[in-house]
C-alpha cells in the first residue's frame, strides 16, 4: 500500500528501491521545501504579489497554500493540519500570490531543473512528449450535471489534460470538460508552456487526433504521432486517382482535393501564424474549425491537408516498428504519471468539489507542480543512489528506472515544515539499505 493513499502495489512504476538502496522516508513537506531551496530551483520567487511584483515573504505559508491545491485538501483543512498556520493567512496569500501565470513560471523552473539533471538524459533528450486526459469526478451534480463522459461512467467530472516530456517532466496541464475531445488541447501544451523544452515529436492516444490537428502540428513544425485505435478501419487519402496505387487500392478511401488547399493556402498560413504568435489559442480555433459546416472553405482545406498528413503517418506506422515502440513508450510514461497524480490527489476522495473554474485550475496546477517536484526529487536521488553504491553506470537496466515512485514519501499526517531532520543547504538526505533501521 502507498502511505495512506490507498493505491496498489501494481500501481508503482519502477521505484528507486530497485537499486537496493532507498532514500530515508521523506515527509512530503520536507521534500517540497528541499525543492524550493535556491540550490535546487527557487521556484517560490515566481509567486509574485499581484500589485507589487515581490515574492512572498513567508515561503512556508506559500508552500502550504500550494500543497493544499496539490493534495486537494482545501485551505481550511490544510490550516488544521499545519501547526502555526491559519486559514486567514492562507486565503490572503492565495488571493495575492497564486495565479495561473505564477504557477506556470514556477512549473517551468522545476521542469528546467529536472531536464538539466545528467540522469534525466537516460530517459530521453527532451525532444518528444505525450499528452493524456485524466478524469476526476465532481463531488456533486449542479454545475457538472452535463459534464458526463460515458467512457468514465455516469458520474459527472472534469479532466486534467497534461503534457509530459520523455524525461518524465509534466510541463503543462489544463482543466477541460469531460465532454470535449482531447485533441482540441494537444497544441496548447506544445505551444504555450514556459519551460526550455523544445518538443519535436508528440504522442497521443486515439482521442488526441483529428485531421485538423494533423494539419496544424505539421504546419507548426511538430511531428504528430498518435496511437490510432482501429487502424484497419481508417482509410488512406491520396492525390489523384486510386488506380495509380494498385497495391494500396483496398485501403484508399478517397482522393485529396488539392485545389481547395491551393485556394485557401494564404488563409491557412495566416491561421497558423496567428496560433504561433498567440494572437488566438490553438484550442479555440480547433473548436471553431470542428463546428464549421462542411462548406466552410478554410475548415475543408485544413481537413484535406490533415488527411494527407495522416495518410503519410499511417504508412510510416505500418512499416516502422521502431515508431510504434516509441509511441507506446511515450504513452506509458504519461500513464505512469497519472498513477502518481492519482495517489497525490487523495483528499476529498479524489473528487473535485470546487465550483469555480479558477479554483479547479489551481487544483490542476498545484497537482502538476507537485508531481514535477517529485519527479525532480527522485531524479536527483536516483543518481545519488547510483554514485553512492558504485553501481555500474553503463548498466542498461538503469534506462528503465523511473522517477515517478512515491512509496518513500509520507503523503498524510501533520504538515510541519521546520523539522530538525531536514538536510542542510547543499546536502542530500541519507540513504539506507532496505531492511536496515
FIDREN-337577 format. One record per residue (C-alpha): x, y, z; residue number from 1. Coordinates in Angstrom, 1 decimal, always signed. Layout:
! residues N
PT u v w resi
PT X Y Z NUM
...
//
This chain:
! residues 437
PT u v w resi
PT +0.0 +0.0 +0.0 1
PT +1.0 +3.6 -0.5 2
PT +1.4 +5.6 +2.6 3
PT -2.2 +6.4 +3.3 4
PT -3.1 +7.0 -0.3 5
PT -4.9 +3.7 -1.0 6
PT -3.0 +2.6 -4.1 7
PT -2.0 -0.9 -5.1 8
PT +1.5 -2.4 -5.4 9
PT +0.9 -2.8 -9.1 10
PT +0.4 +1.0 -9.5 11
PT +4.1 +1.6 -8.7 12
PT +6.4 +2.4 -11.5 13
PT +10.0 +1.2 -11.3 14
PT +10.7 +2.6 -7.9 15
PT +14.2 +3.7 -6.7 16
PT +14.2 +0.6 -4.4 17
PT +15.3 -1.5 -7.4 18
PT +18.8 -0.1 -6.8 19
PT +18.8 -2.0 -3.4 20
PT +19.1 +1.4 -1.6 21
PT +16.4 +3.9 -1.0 22
PT +16.0 +7.4 +0.4 23
PT +15.2 +7.6 +4.1 24
PT +11.5 +8.0 +4.2 25
PT +10.7 +11.6 +3.4 26
PT +7.8 +13.6 +4.8 27
PT +6.0 +15.4 +1.9 28
PT +6.6 +18.9 +3.2 29
PT +10.3 +18.2 +3.9 30
PT +10.7 +17.2 +0.2 31
PT +8.8 +20.2 -1.0 32
PT +11.0 +22.6 +1.0 33
PT +14.1 +21.0 -0.4 34
PT +12.9 +21.5 -4.0 35
PT +12.1 +25.2 -3.1 36
PT +15.7 +25.7 -1.8 37
PT +17.5 +28.1 -4.2 38
PT +20.2 +25.4 -4.7 39
PT +17.5 +23.3 -6.3 40
PT +15.1 +25.5 -8.1 41
PT +14.0 +28.6 -6.0 42
PT +10.6 +28.3 -7.7 43
PT +8.9 +30.2 -4.9 44
PT +10.2 +33.5 -6.3 45
PT +7.8 +33.2 -9.2 46
PT +4.8 +33.5 -7.0 47
PT +4.9 +37.3 -7.0 48
PT +2.5 +39.7 -5.5 49
PT -0.3 +40.8 -7.8 50
PT +0.4 +44.5 -7.2 51
PT +4.0 +44.9 -6.0 52
PT +5.5 +42.1 -8.0 53
PT +7.5 +41.0 -4.9 54
PT +7.9 +37.3 -4.0 55
PT +6.2 +36.1 -0.8 56
PT +8.0 +36.9 +2.4 57
PT +6.8 +33.7 +4.1 58
PT +7.9 +30.8 +1.9 59
PT +6.4 +28.3 +4.4 60
PT +3.0 +29.9 +4.0 61
PT +3.3 +29.8 +0.2 62
PT +4.3 +26.1 +0.2 63
PT +1.3 +25.3 +2.5 64
PT -1.1 +27.0 +0.1 65
PT +0.4 +25.2 -3.0 66
PT +0.3 +21.9 -1.1 67
PT -3.4 +22.4 -0.3 68
PT -4.1 +22.7 -4.0 69
PT -1.9 +19.7 -4.9 70
PT -3.3 +17.2 -2.5 71
PT -6.9 +18.5 -2.9 72
PT -7.1 +19.4 +0.8 73
PT -8.5 +22.9 +0.7 74
PT -7.3 +25.9 +2.8 75
PT -9.4 +25.2 +5.9 76
PT -8.4 +21.6 +6.3 77
PT -4.8 +22.4 +5.4 78
PT -4.6 +25.1 +8.1 79
PT -5.9 +22.5 +10.6 80
PT -3.2 +20.1 +9.6 81
PT -0.4 +22.7 +9.7 82
PT +0.6 +23.9 +13.1 83
PT +1.0 +27.7 +13.4 84
PT -0.8 +28.5 +10.2 85
PT -4.3 +30.0 +9.9 86
PT -6.9 +29.8 +7.2 87
PT -6.9 +33.6 +7.1 88
PT -3.2 +33.8 +6.2 89
PT -3.5 +31.1 +3.6 90
PT -6.5 +32.8 +2.0 91
PT -4.7 +36.2 +1.8 92
PT -1.6 +34.6 +0.3 93
PT -3.5 +32.6 -2.2 94
PT -5.5 +35.7 -3.3 95
PT -2.4 +37.8 -3.9 96
PT +0.3 +35.4 -4.9 97
PT -1.3 +32.3 -6.5 98
PT -2.4 +32.7 -10.1 99
PT -2.2 +30.8 -13.4 100
PT +0.9 +32.7 -14.6 101
PT +2.8 +32.3 -11.3 102
PT +2.0 +28.5 -11.3 103
PT +3.2 +28.3 -14.9 104
PT +6.5 +30.1 -14.2 105
PT +7.2 +28.0 -11.1 106
PT +6.4 +24.8 -13.0 107
PT +8.9 +25.8 -15.8 108
PT +11.6 +26.4 -13.1 109
PT +11.2 +22.8 -11.8 110
PT +10.9 +21.3 -15.2 111
PT +14.1 +23.0 -16.4 112
PT +15.9 +21.9 -13.2 113
PT +14.9 +18.3 -13.8 114
PT +15.9 +18.5 -17.5 115
PT +19.4 +19.7 -16.5 116
PT +20.0 +16.6 -14.3 117
PT +22.5 +14.3 -16.0 118
PT +20.5 +11.2 -15.1 119
PT +17.4 +12.5 -16.9 120
PT +19.2 +12.1 -20.2 121
PT +18.9 +8.3 -19.8 122
PT +15.1 +8.6 -20.4 123
PT +15.3 +11.0 -23.4 124
PT +16.6 +14.2 -24.7 125
PT +13.5 +16.4 -24.0 126
PT +12.6 +16.4 -27.7 127
PT +9.5 +14.1 -27.5 128
PT +6.4 +14.3 -25.3 129
PT +3.0 +12.8 -24.9 130
PT -0.4 +14.1 -23.5 131
PT -3.4 +12.5 -22.0 132
PT -6.5 +13.5 -20.1 133
PT -7.1 +12.2 -16.5 134
PT -10.7 +12.2 -15.3 135
PT -11.6 +13.4 -11.8 136
PT -15.1 +13.0 -10.5 137
PT -17.0 +16.1 -9.4 138
PT -18.4 +15.8 -5.9 139
PT -22.0 +16.7 -6.8 140
PT -24.2 +17.5 -9.7 141
PT -25.4 +21.0 -10.2 142
PT -22.7 +22.8 -12.2 143
PT -21.3 +19.5 -13.5 144
PT -24.6 +17.8 -14.4 145
PT -23.9 +18.0 -18.2 146
PT -20.2 +17.1 -17.9 147
PT -20.5 +13.4 -18.3 148
PT -18.2 +11.2 -20.4 149
PT -19.6 +7.7 -20.8 150
PT -16.0 +6.4 -21.0 151
PT -15.7 +7.1 -17.3 152
PT -19.3 +6.1 -16.3 153
PT -22.4 +8.2 -15.5 154
PT -20.7 +10.3 -12.8 155
PT -20.0 +13.9 -13.8 156
PT -16.5 +15.2 -13.7 157
PT -13.7 +17.1 -15.4 158
PT -10.3 +16.2 -16.9 159
PT -6.8 +17.4 -16.2 160
PT -5.1 +17.3 -19.6 161
PT -1.4 +17.0 -19.0 162
PT +1.7 +17.0 -21.3 163
PT +4.7 +15.1 -20.2 164
PT +8.2 +15.0 -21.7 165
PT +10.2 +11.9 -22.5 166
PT +12.2 +12.7 -19.3 167
PT +9.0 +12.3 -17.2 168
PT +8.6 +16.1 -16.6 169
PT +4.9 +17.2 -16.7 170
PT +5.4 +20.6 -18.3 171
PT +1.8 +21.7 -19.0 172
PT -1.6 +21.0 -17.5 173
PT -5.1 +22.3 -18.3 174
PT -8.6 +21.8 -17.0 175
PT -11.0 +20.7 -19.7 176
PT -14.6 +19.5 -19.5 177
PT -15.2 +15.7 -19.8 178
PT -17.3 +16.2 -22.9 179
PT -14.6 +17.8 -25.0 180
PT -12.4 +15.7 -27.2 181
PT -8.7 +15.6 -26.0 182
PT -7.4 +16.6 -29.5 183
PT -8.7 +20.1 -29.0 184
PT -6.0 +20.8 -26.5 185
PT -3.0 +19.0 -27.9 186
PT -1.4 +22.1 -29.4 187
PT -1.9 +24.3 -26.3 188
PT +0.6 +22.4 -24.3 189
PT +3.2 +22.3 -27.0 190
PT +2.9 +26.0 -27.8 191
PT +2.2 +27.8 -24.6 192
PT +4.4 +26.1 -21.9 193
PT +7.2 +28.2 -20.4 194
PT +9.9 +25.6 -20.0 195
PT +13.1 +25.3 -22.0 196
PT +11.9 +22.1 -23.6 197
PT +12.0 +22.0 -27.4 198
PT +9.5 +19.3 -28.4 199
PT +9.8 +17.9 -31.9 200
PT +7.6 +14.8 -31.8 201
PT +4.4 +14.4 -29.8 202
PT +2.3 +11.3 -29.0 203
PT -1.4 +10.9 -28.0 204
PT -3.9 +8.1 -27.9 205
PT -6.9 +7.8 -30.3 206
PT -8.9 +10.7 -28.6 207
PT -6.0 +13.0 -29.3 208
PT -6.1 +13.2 -33.0 209
PT -8.3 +14.7 -35.8 210
PT -7.4 +15.7 -39.3 211
PT -7.2 +19.3 -38.3 212
PT -4.7 +18.5 -35.6 213
PT -2.6 +16.6 -38.1 214
PT -2.5 +19.6 -40.4 215
PT -1.7 +22.2 -37.7 216
PT +1.0 +20.2 -36.0 217
PT +2.8 +19.8 -39.3 218
PT +2.4 +23.4 -40.2 219
PT +3.7 +24.4 -36.7 220
PT +6.8 +22.2 -37.0 221
PT +5.9 +19.2 -34.9 222
PT +5.7 +15.6 -35.8 223
PT +2.4 +14.2 -34.6 224
PT +2.3 +10.5 -33.8 225
PT -0.9 +9.3 -32.3 226
PT -1.7 +5.7 -31.4 227
PT -4.8 +5.2 -33.6 228
PT -7.3 +2.5 -32.4 229
PT -8.9 +0.5 -35.2 230
PT -6.2 +1.4 -37.7 231
PT -7.5 -1.2 -40.1 232
PT -10.8 +0.8 -40.5 233
PT -9.0 +4.1 -41.3 234
PT -8.9 +4.9 -44.9 235
PT -5.9 +6.4 -46.8 236
PT -6.3 +9.5 -49.0 237
PT -4.1 +10.1 -52.0 238
PT -3.6 +12.8 -54.6 239
PT -5.1 +11.7 -57.9 240
PT -6.9 +8.5 -58.7 241
PT -6.7 +5.3 -56.8 242
PT -5.7 +3.4 -59.9 243
PT -2.3 +5.0 -59.6 244
PT -1.7 +3.0 -56.4 245
PT -2.9 -0.6 -57.2 246
PT -1.2 -2.1 -54.1 247
PT -2.9 +0.3 -51.8 248
PT -6.3 +0.4 -53.6 249
PT -8.2 -1.7 -50.9 250
PT -7.1 +0.8 -48.3 251
PT -7.8 +4.0 -50.2 252
PT -10.9 +5.9 -49.1 253
PT -10.8 +8.8 -51.5 254
PT -8.6 +11.5 -53.1 255
PT -7.2 +14.7 -51.7 256
PT -8.8 +17.9 -53.0 257
PT -5.5 +19.7 -53.7 258
PT -7.3 +22.6 -55.5 259
PT -9.1 +23.7 -52.3 260
PT -5.8 +23.6 -50.4 261
PT -4.2 +25.9 -53.1 262
PT -7.2 +28.2 -53.0 263
PT -7.1 +28.7 -49.2 264
PT -3.3 +28.4 -48.7 265
PT -2.9 +32.0 -47.7 266
PT -5.7 +31.7 -45.2 267
PT -4.1 +28.5 -43.8 268
PT -0.8 +30.4 -43.3 269
PT -2.5 +33.3 -41.6 270
PT -4.3 +31.0 -39.2 271
PT -1.0 +29.1 -38.4 272
PT +0.8 +32.4 -37.8 273
PT -2.0 +33.6 -35.5 274
PT -1.8 +30.5 -33.5 275
PT +2.0 +30.5 -33.4 276
PT +2.2 +34.1 -32.1 277
PT -0.5 +33.6 -29.6 278
PT -3.0 +36.0 -31.2 279
PT -5.5 +33.3 -30.9 280
PT -5.2 +30.0 -29.0 281
PT -5.0 +26.7 -30.8 282
PT -7.8 +25.1 -28.8 283
PT -10.2 +28.0 -29.6 284
PT -9.5 +27.7 -33.3 285
PT -9.8 +23.9 -33.3 286
PT -13.2 +24.1 -31.6 287
PT -14.3 +26.6 -34.2 288
PT -13.0 +24.6 -37.1 289
PT -14.7 +21.5 -35.8 290
PT -18.0 +23.3 -35.6 291
PT -17.9 +24.9 -39.0 292
PT -20.3 +23.5 -41.6 293
PT -18.7 +21.4 -44.4 294
PT -19.0 +24.2 -46.9 295
PT -16.5 +26.4 -45.0 296
PT -13.5 +26.7 -47.2 297
PT -10.8 +27.1 -44.6 298
PT -12.0 +24.2 -42.5 299
PT -12.3 +21.9 -45.5 300
PT -8.9 +22.9 -46.9 301
PT -7.2 +22.2 -43.5 302
PT -9.0 +18.9 -43.3 303
PT -7.7 +17.9 -46.7 304
PT -4.2 +18.8 -45.7 305
PT -4.7 +16.8 -42.5 306
PT -5.8 +13.8 -44.4 307
PT -2.7 +13.9 -46.4 308
PT -0.5 +14.1 -43.3 309
PT -2.5 +11.3 -41.6 310
PT -2.0 +9.1 -44.7 311
PT +1.8 +9.6 -44.6 312
PT +1.9 +8.9 -40.9 313
PT -0.3 +5.7 -41.3 314
PT +2.1 +4.4 -44.0 315
PT +5.1 +5.0 -41.8 316
PT +3.3 +3.5 -38.8 317
PT +2.6 +0.2 -40.7 318
PT +6.2 -0.1 -41.9 319
PT +8.2 +1.2 -38.9 320
PT +8.1 -0.9 -35.7 321
PT +10.5 +1.5 -34.0 322
PT +8.0 +4.3 -34.3 323
PT +5.3 +2.1 -32.8 324
PT +7.6 +1.2 -29.8 325
PT +8.5 +4.9 -29.4 326
PT +4.9 +6.0 -29.3 327
PT +3.9 +3.2 -26.8 328
PT +6.8 +4.1 -24.6 329
PT +5.8 +7.8 -24.5 330
PT +2.2 +7.0 -23.7 331
PT +3.3 +4.6 -20.9 332
PT +5.2 +7.4 -19.3 333
PT +2.0 +9.5 -19.3 334
PT +0.0 +6.7 -17.7 335
PT +2.7 +6.3 -15.0 336
PT +2.5 +10.0 -14.2 337
PT -1.3 +9.7 -14.0 338
PT -0.9 +7.0 -11.3 339
PT +1.4 +9.3 -9.3 340
PT -1.1 +12.2 -9.7 341
PT -4.0 +9.9 -8.5 342
PT -2.0 +8.9 -5.4 343
PT -1.1 +12.6 -4.5 344
PT -4.6 +14.0 -5.2 345
PT -6.2 +11.8 -2.4 346
PT -8.1 +14.2 -0.2 347
PT -11.9 +14.5 -0.5 348
PT -11.9 +11.0 -2.0 349
PT -10.0 +12.4 -5.0 350
PT -13.1 +14.4 -6.1 351
PT -13.2 +18.0 -7.3 352
PT -15.7 +19.9 -5.1 353
PT -14.7 +23.4 -6.2 354
PT -17.5 +25.1 -8.1 355
PT -15.4 +27.9 -9.7 356
PT -13.2 +27.3 -12.8 357
PT -10.4 +29.3 -11.2 358
PT -10.2 +27.0 -8.2 359
PT -10.3 +24.0 -10.5 360
PT -7.3 +25.4 -12.4 361
PT -5.5 +26.0 -9.2 362
PT -6.1 +22.4 -8.2 363
PT -4.7 +21.1 -11.5 364
PT -1.7 +23.5 -11.5 365
PT -0.8 +22.6 -7.9 366
PT -1.1 +18.9 -8.6 367
PT +1.1 +19.2 -11.7 368
PT +3.7 +21.3 -9.8 369
PT +3.9 +18.7 -7.0 370
PT +4.3 +15.8 -9.4 371
PT +7.0 +17.7 -11.3 372
PT +8.8 +18.4 -8.0 373
PT +8.5 +14.7 -7.0 374
PT +10.0 +13.8 -10.5 375
PT +12.9 +16.2 -9.8 376
PT +13.4 +14.9 -6.3 377
PT +13.5 +11.2 -7.5 378
PT +15.8 +12.0 -10.4 379
PT +18.4 +13.6 -8.1 380
PT +18.2 +10.8 -5.6 381
PT +18.4 +8.0 -8.2 382
PT +21.6 +9.4 -9.4 383
PT +22.8 +9.9 -5.8 384
PT +22.0 +6.2 -5.0 385
PT +23.9 +5.0 -8.1 386
PT +27.0 +7.0 -7.3 387
PT +26.9 +6.1 -3.6 388
PT +26.7 +2.4 -4.3 389
PT +29.2 +2.5 -7.1 390
PT +26.6 +0.9 -9.3 391
PT +27.9 +0.4 -12.9 392
PT +26.8 +3.5 -14.8 393
PT +26.8 +1.5 -18.1 394
PT +24.1 -0.9 -16.8 395
PT +21.4 -0.8 -19.5 396
PT +18.7 -1.6 -16.9 397
PT +19.2 +1.9 -15.5 398
PT +17.5 +3.3 -18.5 399
PT +14.3 +1.5 -17.4 400
PT +14.1 +3.2 -14.0 401
PT +11.5 +5.9 -13.5 402
PT +11.4 +8.9 -11.2 403
PT +7.7 +8.5 -10.5 404
PT +7.8 +6.3 -7.4 405
PT +6.1 +7.7 -4.3 406
PT +6.2 +4.8 -1.7 407
PT +9.1 +6.6 +0.1 408
PT +7.0 +9.8 +0.6 409
PT +4.6 +10.2 +3.5 410
PT +1.5 +11.8 +2.0 411
PT -0.6 +12.1 +5.1 412
PT -0.2 +13.4 +8.6 413
PT +0.5 +16.8 +10.1 414
PT +2.4 +19.1 +7.8 415
PT +5.2 +20.5 +9.9 416
PT +7.8 +22.4 +8.0 417
PT +10.6 +23.3 +10.4 418
PT +11.9 +19.8 +11.4 419
PT +15.4 +19.0 +12.6 420
PT +15.7 +16.2 +10.1 421
PT +15.9 +18.5 +7.1 422
PT +19.3 +18.4 +5.4 423
PT +21.5 +21.5 +5.4 424
PT +21.8 +23.5 +2.2 425
PT +23.8 +21.7 -0.4 426
PT +23.3 +18.3 +1.3 427
PT +21.1 +15.4 +0.5 428
PT +19.1 +13.1 +2.8 429
PT +20.9 +9.9 +3.9 430
PT +20.4 +6.7 +2.0 431
PT +19.6 +3.4 +3.8 432
PT +19.6 -0.2 +2.7 433
PT +16.2 -2.0 +2.8 434
PT +15.8 -3.9 +6.0 435
PT +18.2 -1.6 +8.0 436
PT +16.7 +0.7 +10.6 437
//
